[in-house]
Amino acid sequence: MKPRLVLATVGLVLTTAACGSMGSGRTSESKAGRFRLDEWSITADQPVLKPGRQTITAANVGHHTHELVIVRAVSAASLPTEADGSVDESRLEKVTVGEIADVPAGTSRHEMFDLEPGRYVAFCNIVEDMGMGMGNGRMGHRDHFSAGMHTEFTVSA
């Protein structure tokens, strides 16, 4: 009876250790291309990503719906903007890598992107209608990009 109990215990310990090491590997892989979206910031878990086909995750930890647009660019300040402060995406066609659209609060979404070595900007370009302005009769808005929802990262081998 005792040898069976010892073998069962050893088996359980080895299984637990193997599963624990597999879980920690998955966590570090998912962090490599994870961006946290919040009011009013975007944070990359890793500021340098490897080139090639990557799974990018947009984790919305905020209270508003956000998106993650990824473009090749030197900096956020170098991006062309509209009069309302949002990025003029029509002028970015050739440098846009991709987008994860409309990520509801408290959820995550992911997409595959092909990343070449270089500098990139990840940003949220949602413009919210805030209703009537402060007694002036004009509609107010908040664009997430100019509120600070952007970050820069590098793709390097």
Beta strands, then each sheet from edge to edge (+ up, - down):
strand 1: 34-38
strand 2: 41-44
strand 3: 48-49
strand 4: 52-60
strand 5: 66-72
strand 6: 96-103
strand 7: 108-115
strand 8: 118-123
strand 9: 127-132
strand 10: 139-143
strand 11: 150-155
sheet 1: 2+ 1- 4- 7+
sheet 2: 3+ 11+ 8- 5+ 6-
sheet 3: 9+ 10-
end
